Amino acid sequence: MLEEIREKSQGLTAKIILGLIILTFAVAGVGSYSNSVDTSVAVVNGEEISQQAFDTAFQSQRNRMSQQFGEMFDTLSNDANYMANFRQGVLDNLINEKLIDQNSKDLAIIVSDNRLKETIREMPEFQVNGVFDNDRYLAIINQSGFFQSSDFRDYIRVEMTRRQLSQALLSSEFNLPYQEKLQLALQNQTRDIRYATIAAEQFKAGIELTDDEVNNYYLANQSRFENKEQVKVDFISLNVADIAKDIVISDAEIAQYYQENLVSFTEPEQRRISHILIEFNEDDAESAKAQAQDVLTRLEQGEDFATLAKELSSDTFSAENGGDLEWLEPGIMEESFDDAALALVNVGDTSGLVETSFGYHVLMLTDYKENVVKSLAEVEDELRIKLSHDEAQNKFFALQQEMARLSFEFPDSLEDAAAEVNVAIQTSPWILRGGNDAPFDQDNVIEAAFSDLVLQENMNSDLIEISDDLVIVLRLNKFQAANVKPLSEVEPQIKEILVEQKATELAQQTVDLLLVEFKAGAEIADQLAELNATFVIEENVARYSPALDQSISRAAFVLPHPVDGVISASTVALSNGDLALIEVTGVGVSEGAAAPNLAQQQTSQLAQSAYESFVNSLIVDAKITRKAIAEPVSAY
């Protein structure tokens, strides 16, 4: 049969059919290449920025923000407008980097292979005991996602090239003495002001809201009223401490352990030693020995050891304390020193000359403690806890293996595993992807609780190790997907927000009208009194005065200097929602010395401004096409 098929496949008809099939694949293949999807997020002077590059940069920046700001950033990330601006900022940075890279290439800025190699070898991350270690280098770059060393070298080369260009720009900036004087004068400037604070709270009375206003705010701000994804799990836990509670340790076991480990309960004898050191080298060894012998002679004649140590000892640190070396621990000093010290029996005994590599020593025993053995009664409670814990630890390892086995073999229930290890099935509180109480704050627990195995397949999790003494297994109890709270639940909150907004708006309108009258020269004291406000006078207010609301001090230093016939005044919203009307009545300068790094700060500011101007100039001259950004898939 196979022979017949082979013979027929050689015929003209078969060849025509085969040719058509090949042509079909060829056309389809060409079409697949010509119709490939463009996934770039921007094109800068003809060079694309890929969606993958954007996703990587986005996730890195998101991780940095999350680590730095924690729950505050988690809250902000629920705001669609904020995240849209966040993504746009990431794209702007990528475009700026692309422009810098292109400009570096145009300027022929390069980093040599030797310099690149030297930089990598000097990076402390890749060194062991101060020496470059290639194994550590490969391990670290692999952990960072660079699976080829050439990829990491290319990354470092780009970063060094960018830094070389930026440093060339930044190092060219400098400040002049007159700029420093101007800056100092501005920093030390003071202002005489008067201000009146108008509370927004008083405008809330009489504000009425319609159902449409509440509903419209709810629809426009649903991200503010979102319940985060959360899960509640049933779990069993195995804990060494719980196992230890049921273990009874006999007095005989404690006594046996005590006798077998008696050395652990013995504090060895201790000696406190003082010394006088006469240093020497090969050329003056005999002279040093003679000096040390003279010390011994003077001690025998009754001179005070501590006084001689302060006068003659080469060990100036201990000499300040009469030669005291505190309690001697054998092994710290050389063997000859230890032997001589241990030979001293009575407090006040002195040694003969003791030679070490440091020189000649004369030792004196200044205090002595005999060895002390703790009695069984003193350590009995401690040993009972230790032995019960040790036995519990052994049982723990065996039980956790059974717990893992049964929860795997019977994945649709925790009952078999719970019965085998004699623990109760518990139910957790609601678990979020962050901010939970222990043990549900552990990354491996959160990952398991939100895993497909638990949520989608409705099976037991794998055994989760919380610590060396605690493991758990969990399964789904209840899951609540992220959703928007119903209007009925958040309506009081929305009404409070809207009332505050309208009260602030009314207060702002009132204060704006007052400002117009005030700047026209009208006296407004009576109108302020009707609003339960009055002018407060403050003189010599500093730019960053801690005594005032920062909004008031900032506004005061933005206003122009007062001149005859012109009132310098404005309004400002305060941090607590109230408003203030502010007038600057005078400008002065306080005495103050310049900050020691003022020139450096100014230079840094000028350099940063120059760099931003340089990047902006590249943007103006560039052809940049921005495309729709696909929202990155979050790792959370």
C-alpha positions as CSV (number, residue, x, y, z in Angstrom):
1,M,0.0,0.0,0.0
2,L,2.8,2.4,0.9
3,E,4.5,1.6,-2.4
4,E,1.3,2.5,-4.3
5,I,1.0,5.8,-2.5
6,R,4.6,6.7,-3.3
7,E,4.2,5.9,-7.0
8,K,1.0,8.0,-7.2
9,S,2.7,11.0,-5.5
10,Q,5.1,11.1,-8.4
11,G,2.4,11.9,-10.9
12,L,1.6,15.3,-12.5
13,T,-1.6,15.9,-10.6
14,A,0.1,15.3,-7.3
15,K,2.9,17.7,-8.2
16,I,0.3,20.4,-9.1
17,I,-1.5,20.0,-5.8
18,L,1.8,20.1,-3.9
19,G,2.8,23.3,-5.8
20,L,-0.5,25.0,-4.8
21,I,0.0,24.1,-1.2
22,I,3.6,25.5,-1.2
23,L,2.4,28.7,-2.9
24,T,-0.4,29.1,-0.3
25,F,2.1,28.8,2.6
26,A,4.5,31.2,0.9
27,V,1.8,33.8,0.4
28,A,0.5,33.4,3.9
29,G,4.0,33.7,5.2
30,V,4.7,36.9,3.4
31,G,1.4,38.2,4.6
32,S,2.2,37.5,8.2
33,Y,5.4,39.5,8.0
34,S,3.9,42.4,6.0
35,N,0.9,42.6,8.4
36,S,2.9,42.4,11.7
37,V,1.4,44.5,14.5
38,D,3.3,47.6,15.5
39,T,3.5,47.6,19.3
40,S,5.7,50.6,19.7
41,V,4.5,53.3,22.1
42,A,6.5,56.2,20.5
43,V,8.8,56.9,17.6
44,V,11.7,59.4,18.2
45,N,13.5,60.7,15.1
46,G,12.7,57.4,13.4
47,E,13.6,55.1,16.4
48,E,10.9,53.2,18.1
49,I,10.3,52.8,21.8
50,S,8.7,49.3,22.2
51,Q,5.8,48.4,24.4
52,Q,8.1,45.9,26.2
53,A,10.6,48.7,27.0
54,F,7.7,50.8,28.3
55,D,6.3,47.9,30.4
56,T,9.7,47.3,32.0
57,A,10.2,51.0,32.8
58,F,6.6,51.3,34.1
59,Q,6.9,48.3,36.4
60,S,10.3,49.5,37.8
61,Q,9.0,53.0,38.5
62,R,5.8,51.5,40.1
63,N,7.9,49.2,42.3
64,R,10.1,52.2,43.4
65,M,7.0,54.3,44.2
66,S,5.4,51.4,46.1
67,Q,8.5,50.8,48.2
68,Q,8.9,54.5,49.0
69,F,5.2,55.5,49.7
70,G,3.6,52.2,50.6
71,E,-0.2,52.4,51.1
72,M,-0.3,56.0,50.0
73,F,0.8,54.9,46.5
74,D,-1.6,52.0,46.5
75,T,-4.5,54.5,47.1
76,L,-3.3,56.8,44.4
77,S,-2.9,53.9,41.9
78,N,-6.7,53.3,42.2
79,D,-7.2,56.8,40.6
80,A,-7.5,56.4,36.8
81,N,-6.5,60.0,36.2
82,Y,-3.4,59.7,38.4
83,M,-2.3,56.5,36.7
84,A,-2.8,58.0,33.3
85,N,-0.5,60.8,34.2
86,F,1.9,58.3,35.8
87,R,2.1,56.3,32.5
88,Q,2.6,59.5,30.6
89,G,5.5,60.5,32.9
90,V,7.2,57.1,32.3
91,L,6.8,57.6,28.5
92,D,8.3,61.1,28.7
93,N,11.3,59.7,30.6
94,L,11.8,57.1,27.9
95,I,11.6,59.7,25.1
96,N,14.1,61.9,26.9
97,E,16.5,59.0,27.3
98,K,16.2,58.2,23.6
99,L,16.9,61.8,22.7
100,I,20.0,61.8,25.0
101,D,21.2,58.5,23.4
102,Q,20.8,59.9,19.9
103,N,22.6,63.1,20.8
104,S,25.4,61.2,22.4
105,K,25.8,59.3,19.2
106,D,25.8,62.5,17.1
107,L,28.5,64.0,19.4
108,A,30.5,60.7,19.1
109,I,30.5,60.2,22.9
110,I,31.7,56.7,23.5
111,V,32.8,54.6,26.4
112,S,35.9,52.4,25.7
113,D,35.9,48.7,26.3
114,N,38.8,49.1,28.8
115,R,36.9,51.7,30.8
116,L,33.7,49.7,30.7
117,K,35.6,46.6,31.9
118,E,37.4,48.6,34.7
119,T,34.1,50.1,35.9
120,I,32.4,46.7,36.2
121,R,35.4,45.1,38.0
122,E,35.4,48.0,40.5
123,M,31.7,47.8,41.3
124,P,31.4,46.7,45.0
125,E,28.4,44.5,44.2
126,F,30.6,42.1,42.3
127,Q,33.5,41.9,44.8
128,V,34.4,39.4,47.5
129,N,36.9,40.6,50.1
130,G,37.7,43.6,47.9
131,V,38.4,41.5,44.7
132,F,36.2,41.1,41.7
133,D,34.5,37.6,41.7
134,N,33.3,36.4,38.3
135,D,30.9,33.9,39.8
136,R,29.2,36.5,42.0
137,Y,29.1,38.9,39.0
138,L,27.2,36.3,36.8
139,A,24.9,35.3,39.7
140,I,23.9,39.0,40.4
141,I,23.3,40.0,36.8
142,N,21.2,36.9,36.2
143,Q,19.1,37.7,39.2
144,S,18.6,41.2,37.7
145,G,17.4,39.8,34.4
146,F,20.6,40.0,32.4
147,F,21.0,36.4,31.2
148,Q,23.9,37.3,28.9
149,S,26.9,39.3,30.2
150,S,26.9,41.1,26.9
151,D,23.4,42.5,27.7
152,F,24.6,43.8,31.0
153,R,27.7,45.4,29.4
154,D,25.5,47.1,26.9
155,Y,23.2,48.4,29.6
156,I,26.2,49.8,31.6
157,R,27.7,51.3,28.5
158,V,24.5,53.2,27.8
159,E,24.2,54.4,31.4
160,M,27.9,55.6,31.4
161,T,27.4,57.4,28.1
162,R,24.4,59.2,29.4
163,R,26.2,60.1,32.6
164,Q,29.2,61.4,30.6
165,L,27.0,63.7,28.6
166,S,25.0,65.0,31.7
167,Q,28.2,65.5,33.7
168,A,29.7,67.5,30.9
169,L,26.7,69.8,31.0
170,L,26.5,70.0,34.8
171,S,30.2,70.6,35.4
172,S,30.1,73.6,33.1
173,E,27.8,75.6,35.3
174,F,29.0,78.0,38.1
175,N,27.6,80.8,40.1
176,L,29.0,84.3,40.6
177,P,29.5,86.2,43.8
178,Y,26.7,88.6,43.1
179,Q,24.3,85.7,42.6
180,E,25.2,84.4,46.0
181,K,24.6,87.8,47.5
182,L,21.2,88.1,45.8
183,Q,20.2,84.6,47.0
184,L,21.3,85.4,50.6
185,A,19.3,88.6,50.5
186,L,16.2,86.8,49.4
187,Q,16.7,84.1,52.0
188,N,17.1,86.6,54.8
189,Q,14.2,88.8,53.6
190,T,11.3,89.4,56.1
191,R,7.9,90.8,55.6
192,D,5.4,92.6,57.8
193,I,1.9,91.3,57.1
194,R,-1.6,91.3,58.4
195,Y,-4.1,88.6,57.5
196,A,-7.6,87.5,58.3
197,T,-8.8,83.9,58.3
198,I,-12.3,83.1,57.1
199,A,-13.6,79.7,58.2
200,A,-15.3,77.7,55.4
201,E,-17.3,75.8,58.0
202,Q,-19.8,78.7,58.6
203,F,-20.9,78.5,54.9
204,K,-22.1,75.0,55.2
205,A,-25.4,76.0,56.8
206,G,-28.2,76.1,54.3
207,I,-26.4,74.2,51.5
208,E,-28.7,71.8,49.8
209,L,-27.8,69.0,47.4
210,T,-29.9,67.4,44.7
211,D,-29.9,63.7,43.9
212,D,-28.4,64.5,40.5
213,E,-25.4,66.2,42.0
214,V,-24.8,63.2,44.3
215,N,-25.2,60.7,41.5
216,N,-23.1,62.7,39.0
217,Y,-20.2,62.9,41.6
218,Y,-20.6,59.1,42.3
219,L,-20.3,58.3,38.5
220,A,-17.4,60.6,37.9
221,N,-15.4,59.4,40.9
222,Q,-16.1,55.7,41.1
223,S,-12.4,54.8,41.6
224,R,-12.6,56.6,45.0
225,F,-15.3,54.2,46.2
226,E,-13.8,50.9,45.0
227,N,-13.6,47.8,47.1
228,K,-10.3,46.1,46.5
229,E,-10.1,42.5,45.5
230,Q,-10.1,40.4,48.6
231,V,-10.3,36.8,49.7
232,K,-11.3,34.9,52.9
233,V,-9.7,31.5,53.4
234,D,-10.1,28.5,55.6
235,F,-6.7,27.3,56.9
236,I,-4.9,24.9,59.2
237,S,-1.7,25.8,60.9
238,L,1.0,23.7,62.6
239,N,3.0,25.5,65.2
240,V,6.0,24.2,67.3
241,A,4.8,26.3,70.3
242,D,1.4,24.6,70.3
243,I,2.9,21.1,70.0
244,A,5.3,21.9,72.9
245,K,2.3,22.7,75.2
246,D,1.2,19.0,75.2
247,I,4.7,17.6,75.8
248,V,5.6,16.5,79.3
249,I,9.2,16.5,80.3
250,S,10.1,14.4,83.4
251,D,12.4,15.6,86.2
252,A,14.7,12.6,85.3
253,E,15.1,13.8,81.8
254,I,16.0,17.3,83.0
255,A,18.5,16.0,85.5
256,Q,20.1,13.8,82.8
257,Y,20.4,16.7,80.4
258,Y,21.9,18.9,83.1
259,Q,24.6,16.4,83.9
260,E,25.5,15.7,80.3
261,N,25.8,19.4,79.6
262,L,27.2,20.7,82.9
263,V,29.8,22.7,81.1
264,S,27.0,24.9,79.6
265,F,26.0,25.9,83.1
266,T,29.5,26.7,84.3
267,E,30.9,30.2,84.2
268,P,34.7,29.7,84.1
269,E,37.1,31.7,86.4
270,Q,37.9,35.2,85.3
271,R,41.0,37.4,85.8
272,R,41.2,41.1,85.4
273,I,44.6,42.1,84.3
274,S,46.6,45.3,84.1
275,H,49.9,45.6,82.3
276,I,52.8,47.8,81.5
277,L,54.2,47.4,78.0
278,I,57.7,48.3,76.9
279,E,57.8,48.0,73.1
280,F,60.9,47.0,71.2
281,N,62.2,46.3,67.7
282,E,65.2,44.2,66.6
283,D,67.6,47.0,67.1
284,D,66.7,48.0,70.7
285,A,65.5,44.7,72.2
286,E,68.2,44.8,74.9
287,S,67.5,48.4,75.8
288,A,63.7,47.6,76.1
289,K,64.4,44.6,78.3
290,A,66.5,46.8,80.6
291,Q,63.7,49.3,80.8
292,A,61.2,46.6,81.6
293,Q,63.5,45.2,84.2
294,D,63.7,48.7,85.7
295,V,59.9,48.7,85.9
296,L,60.0,45.4,87.9
297,T,62.6,46.9,90.2
298,R,60.5,50.0,90.9
299,L,57.5,47.8,91.6
300,E,59.5,45.7,94.0
301,Q,60.5,48.9,95.8
302,G,56.8,49.7,96.4
303,E,55.9,52.1,93.6
304,D,52.3,52.1,92.4
305,F,51.6,50.0,89.4
306,A,48.9,52.3,87.9
307,T,51.2,55.3,88.3
308,L,54.1,53.5,86.5
309,A,51.7,52.4,83.7
310,K,50.6,56.0,83.0
311,E,54.2,57.1,83.0
312,L,56.0,54.3,81.1
313,S,53.6,52.0,79.3
314,S,53.8,52.1,75.5
315,D,50.1,51.0,75.4
316,T,48.9,54.6,75.8
317,F,45.2,53.6,75.7
318,S,45.3,51.2,78.7
319,A,47.9,53.5,80.4
320,E,45.2,56.2,80.8
321,N,43.4,53.6,83.0
322,G,46.4,52.5,85.0
323,G,47.2,49.7,82.5
324,D,43.8,48.1,82.9
325,L,42.9,45.5,80.2
326,E,39.6,44.5,81.9
327,W,38.6,40.9,82.2
328,L,41.0,38.6,80.3
329,E,39.5,36.1,77.9
330,P,42.0,33.4,77.0
331,G,43.0,33.3,73.4
332,I,42.9,37.0,72.7
333,M,46.5,37.6,73.7
334,E,49.5,35.5,72.8
335,E,50.1,32.2,74.6
336,S,53.0,33.5,76.7
337,F,50.8,36.4,77.9
338,D,47.9,34.0,78.7
339,D,50.2,31.6,80.6
340,A,51.6,34.4,82.7
341,A,48.2,35.8,83.5
342,L,46.7,32.4,84.5
343,A,49.7,31.9,86.8
344,L,48.7,34.9,88.9
345,V,46.7,33.6,91.9
346,N,46.2,36.4,94.4
347,V,44.9,39.9,93.6
348,G,47.9,42.3,93.6
349,D,50.3,39.6,92.4
350,T,52.6,40.7,89.6
351,S,54.5,38.7,87.0
352,G,58.0,38.7,85.8
353,L,58.9,39.9,82.4
354,V,56.6,38.5,79.7
355,E,57.9,38.6,76.1
356,T,55.4,38.8,73.2
357,S,55.7,40.1,69.7
358,F,54.6,43.5,71.0
359,G,57.4,43.8,73.5
360,Y,58.0,43.2,77.2
361,H,55.0,43.1,79.6
362,V,54.7,43.3,83.3
363,L,51.3,42.0,84.5
364,M,49.3,42.5,87.6
365,L,46.1,40.6,88.8
366,T,43.6,43.3,89.8
367,D,40.5,41.2,90.3
368,Y,39.5,37.6,90.3
369,K,36.2,35.6,90.0
370,E,36.0,31.9,90.8
371,N,34.2,29.6,88.4
372,V,30.5,29.4,89.2
373,V,28.3,26.4,88.4
374,K,24.5,27.1,88.2
375,S,22.5,24.6,90.2
376,L,19.9,22.4,88.7
377,A,17.2,24.3,90.5
378,E,18.3,27.5,88.9
379,V,18.0,26.2,85.4
380,E,15.2,23.6,85.8
381,D,12.5,25.8,84.3
382,E,14.7,26.9,81.4
383,L,15.6,23.3,80.6
384,R,12.0,22.1,80.8
385,I,11.1,24.7,78.1
386,K,14.1,23.9,76.0
387,L,13.6,20.1,76.1
388,S,9.9,20.4,75.3
389,H,10.6,22.7,72.4
390,D,13.3,20.3,71.1
391,E,10.9,17.4,71.2
392,A,8.2,19.5,69.7
393,Q,10.5,20.5,66.8
394,N,11.1,16.8,66.0
395,K,7.4,16.1,66.0
396,F,6.8,19.2,64.0
397,F,8.9,18.0,61.1
398,A,7.1,14.7,60.9
399,L,3.6,16.2,61.3
400,Q,4.2,18.8,58.6
401,Q,5.1,16.1,56.1
402,E,1.8,14.3,56.9
403,M,-0.1,17.6,56.7
404,A,1.4,18.4,53.3
405,R,0.7,14.8,52.0
406,L,-2.9,14.7,53.1
407,S,-3.8,18.2,51.9
408,F,-2.4,17.2,48.5
409,E,-4.0,13.8,48.3
410,F,-7.4,15.2,49.4
411,P,-7.3,18.6,47.8
412,D,-11.0,19.4,48.1
413,S,-11.0,19.6,51.9
414,L,-8.8,20.4,54.9
415,E,-10.6,18.0,57.2
416,D,-8.3,14.9,56.6
417,A,-5.1,16.9,57.1
418,A,-6.5,18.7,60.2
419,A,-7.6,15.4,61.8
420,E,-4.2,13.8,61.2
421,V,-2.2,16.5,62.8
422,N,-4.9,17.3,65.4
423,V,-5.5,21.0,64.6
424,A,-8.7,23.0,64.1
425,I,-9.8,24.5,60.8
426,Q,-9.8,28.3,61.1
427,T,-11.2,31.1,59.0
428,S,-9.1,34.1,58.2
429,P,-10.3,37.7,58.1
430,W,-10.6,39.3,54.6
431,I,-7.1,39.3,53.0
432,L,-6.0,42.0,50.6
433,R,-2.9,42.1,48.4
434,G,-1.2,44.2,51.1
435,G,-1.6,45.5,54.6
436,N,-2.8,42.4,56.3
437,D,-2.1,41.2,59.8
438,A,0.3,38.3,60.5
439,P,0.6,35.7,59.2
440,F,-1.4,36.9,56.1
441,D,1.1,39.7,55.6
442,Q,3.7,37.3,54.2
443,D,4.3,37.5,50.4
444,N,4.1,33.7,50.0
445,V,0.8,33.5,51.9
446,I,-0.8,36.3,49.8
447,E,0.5,34.7,46.6
448,A,-1.1,31.4,47.6
449,A,-4.4,33.0,48.6
450,F,-4.8,34.7,45.2
451,S,-3.3,31.8,43.2
452,D,-5.3,30.1,40.4
453,L,-4.9,26.8,42.4
454,V,-7.0,28.3,45.3
455,L,-9.3,30.8,43.5
456,Q,-10.0,29.1,40.1
457,E,-9.5,25.3,40.9
458,N,-10.8,25.6,44.4
459,M,-8.1,23.3,45.8
460,N,-5.9,23.3,48.9
461,S,-2.8,25.3,48.6
462,D,0.7,23.8,48.9
463,L,2.2,23.8,52.4
464,I,3.3,27.4,53.1
465,E,6.3,27.9,55.4
466,I,5.8,31.0,57.5
467,S,8.9,30.5,59.7
468,D,11.0,27.6,61.0
469,D,8.3,27.0,63.6
470,L,5.1,27.6,61.7
471,V,3.5,26.2,58.5
472,I,-0.1,26.6,57.1
473,V,-2.3,25.2,54.3
474,L,-5.2,27.2,53.1
475,R,-8.2,26.9,50.8
476,L,-10.9,29.3,49.5
477,N,-13.7,30.3,51.7
478,K,-15.0,33.3,49.9
479,F,-13.7,35.6,47.2
480,Q,-14.8,39.2,46.5
481,A,-13.7,40.7,43.2
482,A,-12.8,44.4,43.0
483,N,-16.0,46.3,42.7
484,V,-17.5,49.7,43.2
485,K,-19.4,50.3,46.4
486,P,-23.2,50.9,45.9
487,L,-24.3,54.5,46.0
488,S,-26.4,53.9,49.0
489,E,-23.3,52.9,51.0
490,V,-21.2,56.0,50.0
491,E,-23.9,58.6,49.7
492,P,-23.3,60.1,53.2
493,Q,-19.6,60.4,52.3
494,I,-20.3,62.0,48.9
495,K,-22.7,64.5,50.5
496,E,-20.1,65.5,53.0
497,I,-17.5,66.0,50.2
498,L,-19.9,68.1,48.1
499,V,-21.0,70.2,51.1
500,E,-17.4,71.0,51.9
501,Q,-16.7,71.8,48.2
502,K,-19.7,74.2,48.0
503,A,-18.8,75.8,51.3
504,T,-15.3,76.4,50.1
505,E,-16.6,77.8,46.9
506,L,-18.9,80.2,48.8
507,A,-16.1,81.2,51.1
508,Q,-13.8,81.8,48.1
509,Q,-16.4,84.0,46.4
510,T,-16.9,86.0,49.6
511,V,-13.2,86.5,50.1
512,D,-12.6,87.5,46.5
513,L,-15.3,90.2,46.8
514,L,-13.7,91.4,50.0
515,L,-10.3,91.5,48.3
516,V,-11.7,93.7,45.5
517,E,-13.1,96.2,48.0
518,F,-10.0,96.0,50.1
519,K,-7.6,96.8,47.2
520,A,-9.9,99.6,46.2
521,G,-9.2,101.2,49.6
522,A,-12.4,100.3,51.4
523,E,-12.4,99.5,55.1
524,I,-13.6,95.9,55.6
525,A,-13.2,95.4,59.3
526,D,-17.0,95.3,59.8
527,Q,-17.5,92.8,57.0
528,L,-14.8,90.6,58.5
529,A,-16.5,90.8,61.9
530,E,-19.7,89.5,60.3
531,L,-17.6,86.5,59.1
532,N,-16.2,86.0,62.6
533,A,-12.8,87.1,61.5
534,T,-10.4,90.0,62.2
535,F,-6.9,91.1,61.0
536,V,-3.9,89.6,62.8
537,I,-0.7,91.5,62.5
538,E,2.7,89.7,62.2
539,E,6.0,91.5,61.8
540,N,9.4,90.3,60.5
541,V,7.9,87.1,59.2
542,A,10.7,84.9,57.8
543,R,10.3,83.1,54.5
544,Y,9.8,79.7,56.1
545,S,8.3,80.8,59.4
546,P,7.1,77.8,61.4
547,A,4.8,80.1,63.4
548,L,2.4,80.5,60.4
549,D,0.5,78.3,58.1
550,Q,2.9,77.7,55.2
551,S,0.2,78.7,52.7
552,I,0.2,82.2,54.3
553,S,3.9,82.6,54.4
554,R,4.3,81.4,50.8
555,A,1.6,83.8,49.6
556,A,3.2,86.7,51.6
557,F,6.5,86.3,49.8
558,V,4.9,86.0,46.3
559,L,3.1,89.4,46.7
560,P,5.0,92.5,45.4
561,H,6.6,95.0,47.6
562,P,4.0,97.6,48.8
563,V,4.2,101.1,47.3
564,D,2.3,104.3,48.1
565,G,-1.2,104.2,46.7
566,V,-1.2,100.5,45.9
567,I,-2.3,97.7,48.3
568,S,-0.3,94.5,48.0
569,A,-2.8,91.8,49.0
570,S,-4.3,88.5,47.8
571,T,-6.2,85.5,49.1
572,V,-5.0,82.0,49.7
573,A,-6.6,78.6,50.6
574,L,-5.2,77.1,53.8
575,S,-4.3,73.5,54.4
576,N,-7.4,73.0,56.6
577,G,-9.8,74.2,54.0
578,D,-10.2,77.7,55.3
579,L,-9.3,80.8,53.4
580,A,-7.2,83.9,54.3
581,L,-6.9,87.4,53.0
582,I,-3.3,88.6,53.3
583,E,-1.7,92.0,53.0
584,V,2.0,92.8,52.9
585,T,2.6,96.1,54.7
586,G,6.4,96.2,54.8
587,V,9.6,94.4,53.6
588,G,12.9,94.1,55.6
589,V,16.1,92.0,55.7
590,S,17.2,90.1,58.8
591,E,20.8,89.5,59.8
592,G,21.9,86.1,58.9
593,A,25.0,84.3,57.7
594,A,25.1,82.4,54.4
595,A,24.7,78.6,54.6
596,P,28.1,77.0,54.2
597,N,27.0,75.2,51.0
598,L,25.0,78.0,49.5
599,A,27.3,78.4,46.5
600,Q,27.2,74.6,45.9
601,Q,23.4,74.6,46.1
602,Q,23.1,77.5,43.6
603,T,25.5,75.8,41.2
604,S,23.5,72.6,41.5
605,Q,20.3,74.4,40.7
606,L,21.8,76.2,37.7
607,A,23.2,72.9,36.5
608,Q,19.8,71.2,36.8
609,S,18.2,74.0,35.0
610,A,20.8,73.9,32.2
611,Y,20.3,70.1,31.8
612,E,16.5,70.5,31.6
613,S,16.9,73.3,29.0
614,F,19.2,71.1,27.0
615,V,16.7,68.2,27.0
616,N,13.9,70.7,26.1
617,S,15.9,71.9,23.1
618,L,16.3,68.4,21.9
619,I,12.5,67.9,22.2
620,V,11.8,71.1,20.1
621,D,14.1,69.9,17.3
622,A,13.0,66.3,17.3
623,K,10.3,64.5,15.4
624,I,8.3,62.6,18.1
625,T,5.2,60.5,17.4
626,R,3.3,59.3,20.5
627,K,1.0,56.4,20.3
628,A,-1.7,54.9,22.5
629,I,-0.2,53.2,25.5
630,A,-1.5,49.8,26.4
631,E,-1.9,49.6,30.1
632,P,0.8,47.3,31.5
633,V,-0.2,44.1,33.2
634,S,0.4,44.7,36.9
635,A,2.5,42.2,38.8
636,Y,0.2,42.8,41.8
